[in-house]
Amino acid sequence: MASSGDGRVLDDAEVEGLDRWWRAANYLAVGQIYLMGDDPLLTRPLAAESTKPRLLGHWGTTPGLNLLWAHANRCVRERDLEAMFVTGPGHGGPAIVASTWLEGTWSDVYPDVTRDAAGMGKLFRQFSFPGGIPSHVAADVPGSIHEGGELGYSLAHAHGAAFDDPDLVVFCVVGDGEAETGPLQASWQSTAFVDAARDGAVLPVLHLNGWKIANPTTLARLSDQDLVAHLGGRGYAPVVVEGPLEGETSADVHRRLAAALDDCLDGIAAIQARARGRTRAGADDAEVTDAADVPRWPLLVLRTPKGWTGPQEVDGSRVEGTWRAHQVPISEVRGDEDARRQLEAWMRSYRPEELFTEDGVPQQDLLDMVPPRGRRMSDDPRTNGGSVSRPLRLTDFRRHAVEVREPGGSVHSPTTVLGDWLAEVARDNGTTFRLFGPDEVASNRLQAVVEAVGRAWAVRGDAEDDRMRPSGRVMEVLSEHLLQGWLEGYLLTGRHGVLTSYEAFIHIVDSMVNQHAKWLKVTSQLPWRDPLPSLNYLLSSHVWRQDHNGFSHQDPGFLDHVANKKAEIARIYLPPDANTLLSTMDHCLRSRHYINVVVAGKQMVHDYLPVQEAVEHCARGLGIWDWASTDEGEEPDVVIASAGDVPTLEALAAVDLVRTHLPELKVRFVNVVDLMRLQSDREHPHGLSDAEFDTVFTHDRPVVFAFHGYPSLVHRLTYKRTNHASFHVRGFIEEGTTTTPFDMVSSNETDRFRLAVDVIDHVPGLVPRYAALRQRLLDARRRAREFAYLHGEDPPEISGWRWPHGGVHHPMPGGRDGAPLAAAADDAGDRPG
């Protein structure tokens, strides 16, 4: 479908209306980049002091965005569409701000920026100005769910927004520079996961203006034939619109673009009608096996000059249609009279006196082009996802808890136990919850969710496919970028989800996490933005149990990355067993406006806490396990602490060694679930006060800490604590390979023998008395490695170790087993409980 479209031809009045809107938006965009705002309508010759001292912004993509918004608005009005506009070239902020102001939404959200000359002046001044708004389509912009500061995520965000929203059309503008990124290239695959019967639609608009900041773009240099072949191979039916051709005016482009958009939207409607007709007829939601049933979704390619309608030439160099139009085409306007006159001529070329009244109000014909409230792309409620979000229906996770008669007396796979509960969550929230993961959902033991709701798959099937169907709700594709983008789009429009991944490879989306954290930070400061469902990560196949895959799969550094984010946003949880994982994930799915990182193993681990105590322990965030301690009623000689499932196992085994060989030593055992409890309450809402921290970890006793991640993170979180100098942290130190589970912890000096030696080394007076014991412990470490290297497995006394000292659980007052208890109070009121 590589044509200019054969939709209806606009009459002259319609073309003139579109062109007037386009001119008005272009004028407003240039004013934002250049003017201080004291004379927004240019009622007098442009003075130096009326221009900004620092010119910041991007003009090159702006006229194309203005053109597309004007035409998308026509379709919204004529078709009564529920539509969103996602701007891939995010630095085209002046365009979206301009149309949002023209529609009146900007003034609704920011009442002091009125839709008149005074408000226009404020609109101009605030753009890229201290105390104003950013130059991108940031969270400050009504109607935006995508800032576009970092390129590559627009199409994934658009599809995430469209999932489970059958009435929605997302116009997604993909910049040709953005199209060169890996995440965007992966995003073309999104149509393979769109269920035309139950999801909304995305209309990608590949905007080819030819240039990045200083270089040509690769797709823009392809011929139409090659470009159509490229996009057609991704499953699209492209429509190409180019202009203006030689001798043409903007009116010719308006007519072709309008016809092409009509063709595309008609194509989307036909695809959806066919799929929804089959669904209404009771057709089985089976795997798609017939290639003829696979839709080819429309895609619009728009070729227009970069910086169209801007200066043709500046200082003897061509500007329009070149890379020179990318940012600020005319510089030094404040200090250069000739440059200032050229800017003034450029702005007057839009004939603002025809577009605005003397009072700066848009002329009535422009106001008549604004869709009614609720249909404006700038005020679609979905774009303020928190305002339309509803809590998930969550069954009581306690019904899935494992029975724990004594600490460490049984073993379970935590994620397998969790998967049974998440399967219920997925079934009970059929349009508001999805599970996202690379080809690892089953590997991470969450197969129960797949069995309950299936995998999304809307393209050709095969007899060997496993539970793949168009309506599937588990999203699996081997691109973490794509999964993250889908989930973000889903959350930004008010729904809920979990992304599960191998721990080492979640780093692939580090930069995307940065951008989402910034969005959460900014929106939390905007009173008109409502809190969003949290971004939840479940990281399994983690560093300590990737002994079969080896060093390439061993990296816990995502914890450090997230810990650097704003304290009001970052949350890190390390549940040690199945019941604490259930309680933690229940909390995360109820929470709002956080990035929750949960690390839990898929392999069999010991069960330590009955569900009631697990809930209480998670509510506290950290706590003393009295059944593993010997300091009852007295100050301990040493604190042994842990955070993470494998470190907890090794720390408890170390306690066993100490109790066996140093029975007179008073030991306190502390387990940490909520890592941010280690910080001070002055630095993090979850932090313990210094008095509380000292109560648990003491003022001056040695603390031997077995940690899941890099030891430096614990030191960083606790460095201001009274007893920080006595913290001795063991964790991952970049020693990894394909080996046995115990050899993995031993290689990183985090095994039970090394921890027990640390006790001897750091409790005053023990070294001279127990030098022989210290030697035997180190010999035991060496023998365990030799056994593994000889037999290919760990010694049975290590692999089969169980907590031998028993222990009595002490249910807290306030409820019976299985009855909900209130969470422990804290400043944020949001820890698991």
ROFI-600188 format. One record per residue (C-alpha): residue in one letter; x, y, z. Coordinates in steps of 0.001 Angstrom, whole numbers, padded with zeros to 6 digits, always signed. Last residue first. Layout:
N
AXYZ...
***
This chain:
833
G+002068-006071+055190P+004743-004948+052808R+006016-001386+053273D+003786+001473+052230G+003068+003709+055173A+005683+006183+054010D+006733+007374+057448D+006373+003979+059017A+003688+002017+060777A+003846-001738+060922A+001321-003218+058555A-002105-004075+059879L-002783-007766+060237P-004821-009908+057895A-006219-013173+059261G-004633-016415+058059D-003234-017316+061449R-005140-015419+064124G-005034-011704+064607G-003678-008813+066665P-001031-010365+068844M+002275-011437+067248P+002848-015084+066488H+005942-016379+068335H+007685-019111+066413V+009697-021576+068461G+013009-022812+067180G+014738-025924+066035H+018497-026015+066387P+019461-028078+063359W+018853-025667+060460R+019228-027995+057490W+022303-028864+055474G+021797-031219+052542S+023955-029357+050028I+026614-028752+052696E+026800-032133+054448P+026234-033709+051043P+029497-032262+049665D+028809-030018+046653E+028593-031407+043144G+030891-032077+040192H+032683-034940+041946L+036360-033902+041914Y+036049-030132+041533A+033164-030098+043988F+035083-032167+046544E+038141-029917+046205R+035974-026873+046776A+034420-028362+049893R+037879-029372+051134R+039105-025762+050856R+036177-024381+052813A+036649-027050+055484D+040320-026102+055766L+039261-022506+056381L+037009-023637+059201R+039718-025859+060662Q+042183-022938+060733R+039730-020709+062570L+039121-023502+065034A+042895-023752+065664A+043196-019984+066144Y+040401-020031+068692R+041904-018462+071804P+044277-016022+070081V+041605-014930+067589L+038670-014733+070007G+039703-011776+072174P+037621-009100+070551V+034902-010364+068174H+036161-009386+064732D+038377-012242+063557I+036403-015036+065203V+033143-013740+063763D+034789-013254+060391V+035889-016913+060524A+032228-017868+060904L+031400-015784+057854R+034195-017435+055851F+032924-020879+056865R+029309-020052+055996D+030096-018772+052527T+030344-015169+051365E+034014-015073+050282N+033008-014676+046617S+034552-017971+045535S+032829-019588+048530V+029440-018345+047402M+029927-019898+043952D+031613-023008+045341F+028469-023587+047359P+026162-023463+044349T+028448-025612+042166T+030432-024222+039242T+030129-022355+035969T+032012-019158+036753G+031920-016111+038964E+034115-013938+041100E+033016-010351+040691I+032957-009516+044401F+029420-010593+045317G+028744-010220+049012R+030372-010031+052433V+029982-007031+054712H+031916-006313+057882F+030112-003548+059771S+032054-002394+062868A+032965+000985+061395H+029264+001575+060733N+028384+001464+064405T+027049+004976+064824R+025368+004960+061420K+026364+007494+058760Y+027929+004867+056484T+024894+002612+056554L+023497+002833+053018R+026922+003226+051440H+028364+000309+053383V+025435-001853+052342L+025993-000874+048703S+029752-001474+048915P+029190-005156+049602Y+027958-005801+046020G+024763-007807+046045H+023017-010509+048062F+024549-009537+051402A+026002-011543+054271F+026660-009100+057136V+029002-009748+060071V+028255-006967+062568P+030789-006356+065322R+029391-004797+068510D+029612-001052+069092H+026276+000712+069158T+024023-002270+068610F+022572-003625+065312V+018920-003822+066383T+018682-001123+069063D+021272+000934+067205F+019033+001037+064153E+016012+002036+066208A+017939+004886+067858D+019398+006043+064547S+015938+006187+063039L+015219+003450+060567G+014841+004330+056906H+011682+003628+054944P+011049+007263+054032H+014718+007598+053004E+017453+010065+053909R+016481+011436+057330D+015013+008053+058227S+018572+006793+057993Q+019345+004083+055528L+019367+000408+056437R+015592+000241+056105M+016206+000776+052386L+017031-002898+052010D+013519-004035+052871V+013893-007740+053643V+016754-007620+056174N+017395-010548+058530V+019068-010117+061886F+020648-012872+063991R+022005-012006+067439V+024767-014209+068809K+025976-014567+072423L+029160-016619+072364E+029419-019365+075037P+028600-022055+072480L+031634-021273+070295H+031966-024487+068262T+028355-025530+067820R+026690-022149+068205V+029287-020581+065904L+028897-023275+063258D+025113-023029+063386V+025324-019252+063118A+027447-019740+059998A+024742-022027+058578L+022270-019245+059305A+024467-016759+057438E+024881-019128+054497L+021136-019661+054135T+020446-015945+054566P+023086-015133+051919V+021236-017508+049560D+017837-015871+050144G+018826-012228+050263A+019796-009852+053067S+021682-011268+056040A+022916-010316+059477I+025152-011863+062125V+025421-009600+065161V+028215-010338+067606D+028783-010408+071361P+025104-009811+071929E+023654-007670+074718E+021585-009791+077046G+017955-010768+077552E+017953-013356+074758D+021364-013311+073111T+021320-016784+071557S+019749-015983+068196A+018303-018174+065429W+014917-018574+067141D+015012-014882+067996W+015041-013799+064370I+015736-010108+064788G+014037-007879+062269L+014057-006068+058995G+011359-004465+056864R+009005-004279+059833A+006024-004975+057608C+007974-007755+055921H+008604-009414+059286E+004970-009064+060282V+003736-010621+057055A+006309-013409+057300E+005312-014017+060921Q+001738-014650+059854V+002858-016673+056824P+004979-019074+058818L+008642-018095+058606Y+011804-019952+057644D+011180-022027+054545H+014469-023192+053074V+015226-022609+049425M+014483-024645+046306Q+015484-022804+043168K+013512-019884+041736G+015259-017273+043805A+013905-013896+044814V+014953-010330+044084V+012190-007711+044288V+012750-004272+042812N+009897-001819+043320I+009999+001435+041387Y+007364+003505+043089H+004338+005590+042194R+001660+003491+043823S+001590+000325+045913R-000958-002477+045865L+001007-004677+043464C+004158-004100+045519H+002475-005053+048780D+001170-008340+047432M+004637-008955+046002T+006248-008546+049425S+003763-010773+051251L+004173-013580+048729L+007966-013238+048779T+007979-013410+052596N+006054-016654+052365A+008384-018212+049799D+011711-017459+051478P+014419-014828+052067P+012608-011750+050699L+015121-009240+049296Y+013210-006013+048621I+014409-002773+047047R+012285+000407+046827A+013212+003613+044975I+010659+006428+044472E+010640+008708+047535A+014360+008073+047967K+015197+009452+044549K+017210+007001+042439N+020722+005826+043351A+019362+002671+045030V+018015+001661+041621H+021480+001360+040095D+023021-000293+043143L+020297-002948+043100F+020801-003465+039382G+024362-004480+040253P+023538-008106+041136D+025592-009589+038271Q+026119-013239+037382H+024846-014453+033997S+028073-013925+032028F+029989-015508+034926G+028411-018918+034624N+025315-020505+033237H+025175-023414+035711D+026197-021331+038758Q+023430-018861+037985R+022000-019436+041444W+023980-016874+043408V+023612-014068+040851H+019890-014418+040327S+017713-016675+038248S+015038-014351+039633L+014390-010655+039422L+010786-009612+039959Y+010501-005996+038905N+007478-003809+039638L+006829-000346+038218S+004233+001067+040576P+000713+002065+039616L+000588+005799+038988P-000027+008669+041393D-002276+011434+040008R-000960+014378+037981W-002777+017686+038609P-000667+018472+041679L+002588+018209+039714Q+005468+017390+042078S+004874+013623+042029T+004791+013929+038248V+008409+015114+038237K+009787+012254+040327L+007741+009603+038570W+008924+010825+035152K+012531+010935+036381A+012223+007359+037623H+010818+006354+034242Q+013801+007904+032457N+016356+006267+034708V+014605+002911+034434M+014896+003238+030659S+018636+003799+031061D+019079+000647+033108V+017019-001393+030630I+019753-003835+029606H+020744-004048+033265I+017792-006427+033648F+020194-008940+032182A+022005-010032+035322E+018852-010579+037361Y+017128-012901+034923S+013851-011198+034255T+010301-010712+035486L+008390-007557+034666V+005216-007152+036699G+002042-005332+035765H-000704-002833+036498R-002953-000463+034530G-003339+003310+034703T-002261+004681+031345L+001321+005237+032459L+001363+001660+033751Y+000584+000087+030369G+002986+002419+028563E+005680+001533+031085L+004979-002171+030679W+005233-001986+026894G+008466+000002+027114Q+010016-002416+029595L+009050-005394+027452L+010425-003767+024315H+013717-002833+025927E+014040-006295+027477S+013926-007722+023982L+013520-011477+023715V+009741-011392+023617E+007210-012684+026121M+004022-010917+027169V+001814-013080+029377R-001789-011966+028888G-002884-014172+026020S-005841-012854+024009P-004215-013456+020628R-003194-017016+021514M-000124-018940+022609R-000617-021742+025105D+002483-023680+024018D+003211-023617+020296E+004228-027005+018851A+001458-027061+016236D+002644-023738+014895G+001195-020248+014825R+001167-017323+012450V+000704-013979+014181A-001316-012753+017150W+000600-014143+020126A+000033-013207+023776R+000923-016095+026083G-001760-017909+028022V-004014-016875+030897A-003923-019638+033522E-001259-021952+032129V+001021-018998+031450V+000504-017749+035012A+001268-021198+036402Q+004532-021191+034432L+006019-018664+036844R+009031-020850+037644N+011677-018357+036445S+012356-020649+033494A+008625-020573+032721V+008675-016794+032480E+012106-016775+030856D+011686-015965+027156P+011832-012280+028069G+009254-011215+030605F+006041-009287+031086L+003058-010291+033220R-000141-008390+032568F-002831-006799+034723T-005739-004457+033992T-007966-006162+031428G-008403-009676+032838N-007844-008782+036460D-009119-011902+038239R-007317-014348+035933A-003994-012502+036170V-004197-012185+039954E-005114-015855+040239A-002072-016808+038165L-000023-014459+040343W-000957-016618+043356D+000202-019865+041734G+003313-018105+040430L+004292-016986+043943V+004696-020578+045085T+006774-021325+042007T+008723-018115+042599P+009608-019166+046130S+010761-022685+045183H+010089-024658+048340V+012031-026262+051176S+011031-027689+054542G+012315-027741+058125G+014253-024509+057762P+012535-022922+060732E+009896-025235+062212R+006319-026075+061279V+006253-023895+058190E+003199-024423+056003V+003480-022783+052595A+001386-019752+051780H-001029-019873+048869R-004150-019066+050923R-002123-016299+052561F-002071-014478+049222D-005600-013273+049901T-007078-012597+046483L-006102-009340+044851R-008537-007372+042730L-006243-004697+041409P-006764-001095+042389R-008269+001200+039739S-006434+003616+037514V-008339+006376+035744S-006769+009380+037488G-003420+007636+037886G-003133+007332+034145N-003047+011030+033426T-002669+010295+029714R-005664+007994+030031P-007839+010995+030868D-007520+012337+027308D-006784+016002+027889S-004280+016935+025182M-005687+014471+022657R-008958+016320+022956R-011896+013931+023071G-012907+014310+026701R-013669+017945+026179P-014923+018604+022675P-012461+018652+019774V-010834+022020+018947M-011438+023048+015335D-014095+025584+016333L-011474+027426+018355L-009451+027869+015195D-012473+029253+013353Q-013118+031567+016296Q-009761+033285+016079P-007257+032342+018763V-007246+034932+021582G-004289+037312+021530D-006252+040403+022562E-005933+041880+019085T-007492+038649+017850F-005313+035760+016755L-004835+033924+013461E-004982+036671+010846E-002755+039039+012855P-000361+036120+013279R+000572+036238+009596Y+002803+033103+009632S+005413+035075+007674R+005515+037487+010626M+007560+034948+012584W+010139+034544+009845A+010363+038273+009242E+010999+038823+012941L+013693+036160+012987Q+015374+037774+009962R+015225+041165+011667R+016851+039671+014766A+019626+038125+012714D+020316+041477+011079E+020358+043275+014435D+022813+040848+016022G+023151+040874+019820R+019806+039463+020857V+019398+037351+017743E+022660+035473+018320S+021382+032320+016623I+019024+031698+013731P+018201+028063+012974V+017937+026983+016633Q+017946+023174+016850H+017690+020830+013876A+017445+023380+011057R+021162+023161+010321W+020707+019441+009605T+019163+020339+006272G+015699+020785+004715E+015442+024422+005681V+018904+025775+006513R+021010+026546+003426S+024116+028526+004260G+024755+032147+003274D+024453+033539+006757V+021053+031875+007191E+019052+030345+004348Q+015558+029014+003830P+014411+030231+007233G+011567+028180+008680T+008473+026953+006838W+009789+023348+006974G+012478+022871+009637K+013404+019441+008315P+011711+018998+004961T+008741+016603+004771R+008567+012855+004178L+005676+011256+006066V+005490+007463+006260L+002168+006211+007615L+001736+002670+008906P-001329+000488+008511W-001476-002915+010237R-001126-006039+008188P-003529-008442+009871V-002705-012146+010311D-005702-014217+009269A-004244-014977+005828A-001198-016487+007526D-003452-019221+008909T-002272-020703+012186V-003401-018106+014702E-003553-019948+018030A-007023-020411+019336D-009513-017896+020681D-012445-020001+019502A-014955-018119+017401G-018058-017161+019358A-019649-015008+016665R-018891-011969+018778T-015207-012880+018644R-015265-013348+014884G-016932-009970+014470R-014355-008431+016749A-011536-009645+014536R-013165-008469+011311A-014246-005146+012764Q-010782-004555+014202I-009019-005082+010904A-011586-002942+009057A-011291-000110+011582I-007503-000130+011295G-007716+000046+007501D-010213+002904+007662L-007796+004693+009982C-004961+004224+007527D-006963+005280+004492D-008272+008365+006287L-004732+009251+007301A-003594+008924+003691A-006397+011142+002378A-005589+013826+004954L-001886+013656+004149R-002493+014015+000430R-004785+017017+000848H-002570+018771+003385V+000477+018201+001196D-001220+019891-001749A-002278+022799+000458S+001326+023287+001601T+002142+024527-001857E+003517+022598-004795G+005858+023698-007571E+008421+021032-006832L+007053+018481-004371P+005947+019595-000936G+005903+016947+000020E+005884+013242+000549V+003194+010871+001803V+003922+007156+001927V+001380+004573+003097P+002902+001463+004618A+001082-001858+005171Y+002927-003301+008137G+004112-006794+009024R+007797-006142+009682G+008598-007165+006119G+006299-004410+004941L+008480-001939+006793H+011633-002928+004924A+009871-003440+001604V+008197-000036+001930L+011560+001558+002684D+013230-000191-000228Q+010596+000984-002693D+010420+004461-001205S+014161+004756-001713L+016273+004625+001419R+018154+007780+002475A+015504+008743+005010L+015910+005366+006694T+019599+005983+007397T+019321+009425+008912P+021639+012174+007701N+024124+013723+010098A+024534+016810+012275I+021649+016913+014742K+019737+014184+012941W+018575+014609+009393G+016178+013465+006707N+012801+014808+007641L+011361+011307+007679H+008489+011123+010139L+007507+007487+010568V+003898+007751+011699P+002878+004666+013659L-000883+004146+014003V-001387+002168+017196A-004622+000312+017777G-006672-000660+020816D-006747-004160+022186R-009538-006734+022485A-010444-007959+019010A-007327-006706+017243D-005150-008633+019687V-001755-006957+019374F+001251-009173+020112A+002720-009594+016633T+002049-005888+016106S+004802-005115+018616Q+007568-006371+016325W+008280-002826+015079S+009376-002181+018663A+012683-004016+018262Q+013894-001357+015814L+012745+001281+018271P+014716-000282+021122G+017841-000614+018950T+017939+003007+017870E+017975+004152+014231A+014246+004912+014236E+014899+007670+016769G+016746+009600+014091D+013827+009061+011731G+011432+010332+014356V+008568+008008+015223V+005246+009786+015697C+002728+007559+017454F-000962+008290+016906V-002594+006038+019478V-006159+004912+018789L-008159+003758+021816D-011543+002026+021918P-010173-001489+022456D-008122-000602+025550D-006587-003896+026703F-003186-003072+025178A-003187+000366+023552A-001049+002146+026167G+001618-000550+026001H+001524-000200+022226A+002237+003518+022430H+004984+003074+025004A+006709+000522+022758L+006406+002869+019778S+007821+005834+021683Y+010778+004112+023345G+013772+004814+021148L+015092+008247+022009E+016072+009499+025437G+014356+012780+026146G+011254+011444+024460E+008970+012650+027210H+006274+010036+026789I+002922+009918+028559S+001884+013353+027360G-001654+014729+027193P-000887+017680+029419V+002762+018757+029226D+004564+018994+032591A+005416+015285+032297A+007819+016202+029529V+007317+016727+025827H+010836+018144+025715S+012190+021688+026067P+011676+021664+029820I+009244+023982+031616G+009702+027224+033523G+011632+028205+036637P+014677+029003+034547F+013633+029084+030878S+013341+026283+028361F+009768+027433+027633Q+008366+029640+030396R+008725+032934+028498F+006717+031930+025455L+003784+030493+027386K+003838+033503+029710G+003526+035808+026708M+000759+033665+025253G-001053+033936+028576A-000971+037716+028426A-001998+037686+024773D-004924+035324+025306R-005542+031691+026213T-004517+032113+029835V-001296+030841+031332D-002301+031627+034944P-004809+028788+034866Y-002128+026093+034363V-004094+022861+033888D-007113+024423+032201S-004881+026977+030479W-002807+024195+028928T-005987+022402+027927G-007290+025335+025909E-006931+023600+022542L-004543+026285+021306W-002451+025816+024442T-002178+022066+023864S-001362+022753+020224A+001546+025015+021177V+002838+022755+023948I+002896+019861+021494A+004894+021823+018939P+007290+023506+021365G+008223+020096+022782G+009781+018824+019572H+012595+017569+021786G+010482+014485+022282P+010985+013251+018746G+008933+010137+019617T+005779+012124+020314V+002861+009987+021449F-000553+011456+020572M-003578+009856+022200A-006989+009182+020742E-010573+008381+021570L-011991+009025+018140D-015242+010823+017331R-014618+010080+013660E-014813+013632+012305R-013406+015351+015369V-010620+012894+016100C-009734+012698+012408R-009421+016468+012181N-007310+016410+015350A-004937+013912+013745H-004503+016361+010884A-003611+019299+013116W-001366+017129+015281L+000456+015823+012202L+001207+019290+010865N+002379+020541+014250L+004681+017545+014543G+006127+018231+011107P+006606+021898+011964T+008464+020958+015183T+011027+018444+013922G+013642+021055+012974W+012884+023690+015620H+014614+022281+018659G+014995+024268+021858L+017252+026572+023796L+018196+030139+022917R+019837+031810+025887P+019415+035592+026207K+015778+035323+025139T+014409+037931+022784S+012289+040933+023774E+015400+042745+025025A+016727+042859+021476A+013604+044545+020176L+011214+043098+017578P+009464+045944+015788R+006112+046643+017415T+002852+044731+017801L+004806+041502+017579L+001957+039340+018978P+003992+038035+021930D+005238+041457+023074D+006596+040882+026602G+006970+037159+025952M+010704+036636+026262L+010778+035371+022701Y+012992+032863+020872I+012097+029203+021400Q+008558+029734+022640G+007824+032267+019922V+008930+029809+017269A+006467+027249+018622L+003590+029727+018854Y+004091+030732+015242N+004248+027096+014148A+001045+026324+016052A-000753+029240+014421R+000515+028312+010964W-000620+024701+011402W-004027+025773+012668R-004384+028086+009674D-003300+025331+007286L-005851+022916+008656G-008603+025484+008277E-007501+026396+004751V-007578+022733+003745E-011069+022358+005154A-012260+025468+003320D-010712+024308+000061D-012475+020951+000097L-010730+017861+001368V-010426+014866-000957R-011812+011608+000397G-009383+008761+000917D-007231+007454-001909G-003881+007277-000201S-000478+008601-001245S+000523+005120-002234A+002771+002424-000913M+000000+000000+000000
***
